[in-house]
Amino acid sequence: MVHLSPVNTLYFSELLPAAAPRLWQQLTPVLEEHAIPYQLLTQTKDIWAVDYMPVQVSRTEFVQFRYDPSYLKFKKYANKRTDATPVLAALPLPGATLNPLRLDGGNVVRVGQKVIVTDRVFSENPGVPPARVREQLSEALRGELIIIPADPHDFTGHADGMVQYLDERTVLINDYRGKEAQLGQQLASVLSNAGLTCIPFPYFPQAGSYSSAVGAYINFVRVGPLVLLPVFDLPSDEAAVYQTERLFPGCRVVPLNVAELAKDGGLLHCVTWAIDQPGAHALPQELPEPSAHSYYGRKQFQKWGDTTQPGRPLDLRDRYRGSLLGATYGDALAAQAAPTGIPAQATAVTQLMLFTAEGLLRAEHRSVQKGIGGAEPQIVWESWLRWLGTQGATPPGGYNPEKVTSGWLSRQVPLKHSRKPAPTTWKALTTSRYYPPEAVPNMSMGADPLVRVVPFGLFHFHSTAYAMEQAAKVTAYTHGHPVAQAAAGWASATVAQLVHGASLEEAARVAYHLLPPATAGGDLCRYAVDMALQLHGKPTHLLAADFRQFMAGRTAPAALMGALYHALQFRDKPETALTEAAQVGGRSMAALTGALLGAHLGESAWPGGWSSRHDLAGLTLAMADDLFTRVKGDSFTLDEEWWARYPGF
């Protein structure tokens, strides 16, 4: 279903181009390219046009509420109260009916015949009984009034920072978690009782100024086939773009950097008076081809070669090493009969993770040297078959035996020790065809794939959605159940976000929003993430029996939930996290716990003495360094040593 907005004209304060010049330079070419009419409002005193301009109640009727919000009560804001009467008089629009109630336009969200307003409207009108306020608003706005609790952290108390219209029966709401979970539950309850379906939308507020609106992606603008989405140069931007694209199929999502606005507590919807203007022409229903200056889609967050993230204390190499080492150590601890510490030997979980990394590096080298890209899943599959050769097994027919010993990894003696993986993986590798690899017909939702796809998150951290997509694709070669594929995608995406420097909670939630919607696989993984986020803080032995039983199930969502729970619960005690996870859920859960904490905390999370007492620690560190290096040479210069290490075939 294409969700087209009835809005056909946008108005902005004449002060906006000077107040937010970067935004204005991004915005106007987009509007002009798509033939969206826009005008500047004269005689305004601030840029927040939606608040002081009248509310449209029909195509030819407007209601002008009293604009005198309590947050402008201080003297320094005395000259910020815009009188909309002369502003409106200068426009080719009918006059507005005056209403004595104090109400900002940003506190009005219309959903079909319903109108959503926060309870801030009662404190803004202290001399009017709440029942009378309700009656007058319902009559003036010509709709069923829904009063929701205001966000106590938003000094404006506006509804447009909490809720957005999707269709006449559905709304998007901020994905309130953690300390704000109670607000989210209250909000969803009120809207659900009013007959509306609620869909959580990415929401990543940042600690800092009380007035900042950073992370409130829901304050977007819809006009015709466009969705103008605020972004903030945060790792979570990609999840917001991706989620918006899925919610508005057939529309074009345009990310606009709103840093100039966010610091003052407002975003795109706040500065836009969007109306269905009488007499205006209908907007085009078909999207034009993007012009050379256009920017649509997901951004590259990191250029290769940079060693640090802006403002982040850990460099990328440290996160790579920490993540792969953490997975290796968790695997080794769980392999012991009673996990008490290193030394121990890693299992096929670690071995296959290293061969996944090798496949990614060979695919990258092939792309650089031969100009042939897009073969990453195939080459990772071939790397897994190389691992099969190290175990003394015969790869599927058609596989070139010379490839088994090509490159440096398959020749390493510690990898030749026979350590069979779970039966599902072993059967898929020994019985599936060599080329092209295809999804297996089994319905296994085992946890094995979650660790071996960790390198996708490290290698493709610049695009979390792509890391998830590729990880899920290769998982299908051994595990046919959508749950296993979705969980593997989540694991890779979460690692990618942690490499960016996101917190554990933020990383988990970004990956949560990238999971496939309305599918059994995505829904079960979302449940697992939800439970982990809600339960952390409670000691394992105090968890309800059904949660402990779920985490001990050795399935992909169980490993996902357990790994995230233990990483959150013991983030300050990484060694304890591995030991506890190993006891509860085995090697996949413990290894994924280590991968998450290592990407979050870096190599220093793990005791320095462990590496000398672990059979694969040296190989793991070497592989982490190579993943960080990515490639040597270029399309004109062949690095012979690198080609021998990671041949591009």
ZIBELRA-V808295 format. One record per backbone hydrogen bond with DSSP energy under -1.0 kcal/mol. CO is the residue of the C=O (numbers start at 1). NH is the residue of the N-H. E is the energy in kcal/mol with one decimal. If there is no record, write none. Layout:
# ZIBELRA-V808295
CO_NH_E, CO_NH_E
This chain:
# ZIBELRA-V808295
2_4_-1.1, 9_275_-2.3, 10_39_-1.9, 11_273_-2.6, 12_41_-3.4, 13_16_-1.6, 15_19_-2.0, 16_20_-2.9, 20_24_-2.5, 21_25_-2.1, 22_26_-1.4, 23_27_-2.9, 24_28_-2.1, 27_31_-2.1, 28_32_-2.5, 29_33_-2.3, 30_34_-1.5, 31_36_-2.9, 32_35_-1.2, 37_10_-2.1, 39_12_-2.2, 41_14_-2.1, 47_49_-2.1, 48_51_-1.3, 49_53_-1.9, 51_105_-1.4, 55_63_-2.6, 61_57_-2.1, 61_58_-1.5, 62_97_-2.7, 63_55_-2.9, 64_99_-2.5, 66_68_-1.0, 66_103_-1.2, 69_72_-1.8, 70_73_-1.6, 74_77_-1.8, 75_78_-2.2, 77_80_-2.3, 84_88_-3.0, 85_89_-2.1, 86_90_-1.1, 88_91_-1.8, 91_93_-2.2, 97_64_-3.1, 101_66_-2.5, 104_107_-1.7, 105_108_-1.4, 106_160_-2.3, 109_116_-3.2, 111_114_-2.1, 113_144_-2.6, 114_111_-3.1, 115_146_-2.9, 116_109_-2.1, 117_148_-2.2, 118_121_-1.6, 119_122_-1.4, 120_124_-1.8, 125_128_-1.8, 129_133_-2.3, 130_134_-2.6, 131_135_-2.2, 132_136_-2.8, 133_137_-2.6, 134_138_-2.6, 135_139_-2.0, 136_140_-2.9, 137_141_-3.1, 138_143_-1.3, 144_115_-2.8, 146_117_-2.5, 148_119_-2.1, 151_154_-1.9, 159_162_-2.2, 159_163_-2.5, 162_174_-1.8, 164_172_-2.9, 167_170_-1.1, 169_197_-2.9, 170_166_-2.1, 170_167_-1.7, 171_199_-2.2, 172_164_-2.1, 173_201_-2.9, 174_176_-2.0, 177_180_-2.1, 178_181_-1.7, 180_184_-2.0, 181_185_-2.3, 182_186_-2.4, 183_187_-2.8, 184_188_-2.6, 185_189_-2.2, 186_190_-2.3, 187_191_-2.2, 188_192_-2.5, 189_193_-2.4, 191_196_-2.2, 192_195_-1.9, 197_171_-2.9, 199_173_-2.2, 201_175_-1.9, 209_212_-1.0, 213_216_-1.8, 215_204_-2.1, 215_217_-1.4, 216_219_-1.4, 218_220_-1.6, 219_269_-1.6, 221_228_-3.2, 223_226_-2.3, 224_5_-1.4, 225_252_-2.9, 226_223_-2.0, 227_254_-3.0, 228_221_-2.0, 229_256_-3.0, 231_258_-2.0, 234_237_-1.8, 236_240_-1.8, 237_241_-2.4, 238_242_-2.8, 239_243_-2.7, 240_244_-2.2, 241_245_-2.5, 242_246_-1.6, 243_247_-1.9, 244_248_-1.8, 248_251_-1.9, 252_227_-2.5, 254_229_-2.2, 256_231_-2.3, 258_261_-1.3, 258_262_-2.7, 259_263_-1.1, 261_264_-2.0, 261_266_-1.2, 262_213_-2.2, 262_265_-1.9, 267_271_-1.2, 270_50_-1.5, 273_11_-1.8, 275_8_-2.1, 275_9_-1.8, 275_277_-1.0, 277_280_-1.8, 291_294_-1.2, 303_306_-1.6, 307_316_-2.1, 309_312_-2.3, 315_319_-1.6, 316_320_-2.7, 317_321_-2.7, 318_322_-2.5, 319_323_-2.4, 320_324_-2.2, 321_325_-2.4, 322_326_-2.3, 323_327_-2.0, 324_328_-2.2, 325_329_-3.0, 326_330_-2.5, 327_331_-2.2, 328_332_-2.1, 329_333_-2.6, 330_334_-2.1, 331_335_-1.2, 333_336_-1.0, 347_351_-1.8, 348_352_-2.8, 349_353_-1.4, 350_354_-2.3, 351_355_-1.8, 352_356_-2.0, 353_357_-1.9, 354_358_-2.0, 355_359_-2.2, 356_360_-2.1, 357_361_-2.0, 358_362_-2.4, 359_363_-2.3, 360_364_-2.1, 361_365_-2.3, 362_366_-2.4, 363_367_-2.1, 364_368_-2.3, 365_369_-2.8, 366_370_-2.5, 367_371_-1.1, 375_379_-2.5, 376_380_-2.6, 377_381_-2.3, 378_382_-2.0, 379_383_-1.8, 380_384_-2.1, 381_385_-1.8, 382_386_-1.7, 383_387_-2.1, 384_388_-1.9, 385_389_-1.7, 386_390_-1.4, 388_393_-1.7, 389_392_-1.4, 396_399_-1.5, 400_403_-1.7, 409_412_-1.9, 412_415_-1.1, 413_416_-2.1, 422_426_-2.2, 423_427_-2.7, 424_428_-2.1, 425_429_-2.4, 426_430_-1.9, 427_431_-1.6, 428_432_-1.9, 444_481_-1.4, 445_556_-3.3, 447_450_-1.5, 448_451_-1.0, 449_453_-1.2, 451_454_-1.7, 453_456_-1.6, 454_458_-1.4, 455_459_-3.0, 456_460_-2.4, 460_463_-2.0, 462_301_-1.0, 463_467_-2.4, 464_468_-2.3, 465_469_-2.4, 466_470_-2.7, 467_471_-2.2, 468_472_-2.4, 469_473_-1.8, 470_474_-2.2, 471_475_-1.7, 472_476_-1.3, 474_477_-1.4, 475_478_-1.7, 475_479_-2.8, 476_440_-2.3, 481_485_-1.7, 482_486_-2.7, 483_487_-2.6, 484_488_-2.2, 485_489_-2.2, 486_490_-2.4, 487_491_-2.4, 488_492_-2.3, 489_493_-2.6, 490_494_-2.7, 491_495_-2.0, 492_496_-2.1, 493_497_-2.1, 494_498_-2.2, 495_499_-2.2, 496_500_-1.3, 497_502_-2.0, 503_507_-2.9, 504_508_-2.3, 505_509_-2.1, 506_510_-2.6, 507_511_-2.2, 508_512_-1.8, 509_513_-2.0, 519_523_-2.9, 520_524_-2.1, 521_525_-1.8, 522_526_-2.3, 523_527_-2.2, 524_528_-2.0, 525_529_-2.4, 526_530_-2.9, 527_531_-2.6, 528_532_-2.1, 529_533_-2.5, 530_534_-2.1, 531_535_-2.6, 532_536_-1.7, 535_538_-2.1, 539_542_-1.8, 540_543_-1.5, 544_548_-2.0, 545_549_-2.5, 546_550_-2.0, 547_551_-2.5, 548_552_-1.4, 550_553_-1.6, 555_559_-2.5, 556_560_-2.4, 557_561_-2.7, 558_562_-2.8, 559_563_-2.7, 560_564_-2.3, 561_565_-2.6, 562_566_-2.6, 563_567_-2.4, 564_568_-2.3, 565_569_-3.0, 566_570_-2.2, 570_573_-1.7, 573_577_-2.1, 574_578_-2.0, 575_579_-2.1, 576_580_-2.9, 577_581_-2.4, 578_582_-2.5, 579_583_-1.9, 580_584_-2.0, 581_585_-3.0, 582_586_-1.1, 586_590_-2.4, 587_591_-2.9, 588_592_-2.4, 589_593_-2.3, 590_594_-2.2, 591_595_-2.2, 592_596_-2.5, 593_597_-2.5, 594_598_-2.6, 595_599_-2.0, 596_600_-1.7, 597_601_-3.2, 598_602_-2.4, 602_605_-1.9, 603_606_-1.9, 607_610_-1.4, 610_613_-1.6, 611_614_-1.0, 616_620_-2.4, 617_621_-2.4, 618_622_-2.1, 619_623_-2.4, 620_624_-2.3, 621_625_-2.3, 622_626_-1.9, 623_627_-2.5, 624_628_-2.0, 625_629_-2.2, 626_630_-2.8, 629_631_-2.2, 637_634_-2.1, 639_643_-2.4, 640_644_-2.3, 641_645_-1.6, 642_646_-3.3, 645_408_-1.4, 647_649_-1.7
